[in-house]
Each structure stands twice: as structure tokens, then as C-alpha cells.
Amino acid sequence: MTIRLLLADDHPVVRAGLRAVLDTELDFEVVAEAATAERAVELAASADVHVVLMDLQFGSGMHGSAATAAITARPSAPRVLVLTTYDTDADILAAVEAGASGYLLKDAPPEELAAAVRTAAAGQSALAPAVALRLMDRMRTPAEALTKRELEVLQLVADGLSNQQISKKLFLSQATVKSHLVHIYAKLGVDSRTSAVAAAATRRLIRTP
């Protein structure tokens, strides 16, 4: 069976590179490309696609995780394999919870990418070894791991948002935001926003500018 692919990435050079690699596999056919997450959602619904290779960060508009959720929510949806440069807990959790069948880093060798595509197309989980290890570590120490919401709050702190701005963006009360920060500080062993961001960045929990 030929596996029909959709490439979703806002960089033309990256899409061209991916197409060149994937075209060497006899059972792959790249049938569509999308430069935005919104376009990827449209094409995933209209084109006969088996696997979507989804970047997480697009220049503007919808995030890759949101697009993944929109695609996988439909019946008989194609599988989504996230292909990104980011390996933070915040990104991994958001993608997995959105319904991604796999999570691979862009520096993966071609044979690993091809294997992940076939695994995802078969309906199985295709996580990069480093990503699987991070998820396992979270499961081993759940009391110390930041929750998805705590990671969201801390990522917005790192992006420079105030508590008031965070509360509006996440539709939370400011008291709830403060409560999340208290828990974050306790888990990371810090006592300030700056220290929390620094500690989380060191542990690759969040992205920093």
C-alpha cells in the first residue's frame, strides 16, 4: 500500500528537503503541502491523506498542536506525526494530548523518519527515543512533574506576560494563576518568576526566547 503524505511546515526549504527524503521511499507519496496550520487542517480533510507530518511552530496563526487536535477530532482522520525542533515537556505534552500518533525531532536520520511514518500509518505510536524517555521520566515522578496547565502558565511567564495577561489568555482567574505559580515554585525549588523560568529552561520543560 502506498502511504499518502501531507507536509505541513511554514519553511519551503524544509518542505523541499522532506519531500526529497520521503520520495526515495517506494511506498511513500507526498500528495500535498501546507505552509500554515490552518491550510493543513483543510487539506487533511479534503485530500486522501494517510499521515500528516506536522511542524509545531508556524510564523503566525494556529499552532501545530491546535491543528493536530482539529485534524484528529474528525472520524477516519489521518494520523499526525509531529516533526519539530522542540523537545520540551510543554510541546510534547500538548502534541500527545492533541492526538498526535508520533513525535519526532527534525534532526532524526532519514531511516528513523521513514520508520516513524510507517508506524504512524499503521496506527501505532511513533515517539522518538528521547521523547519517550522524557514521558517515562514524568510517569516515574508524577509528584514532581509540572502539569500541562502549569507548563502553559510557566511558558507564558517566560514569554513575558503578567499574571493579568495570563489569566485573560487562559481564561483563568488571577487567583488561579497565582496558585499555579505557587505549585510551580514548590516543584522547581525556586522562589521567583525569573528563577522558575531559568530552572524550567535548564530542564527543557519550556521554550525560552
Order of alpha helices (4+ residues) and beta strands (2+ residues): beta-alpha-beta-alpha-beta-alpha-beta-alpha-beta-alpha-beta-alpha-alpha-alpha-alpha-alpha
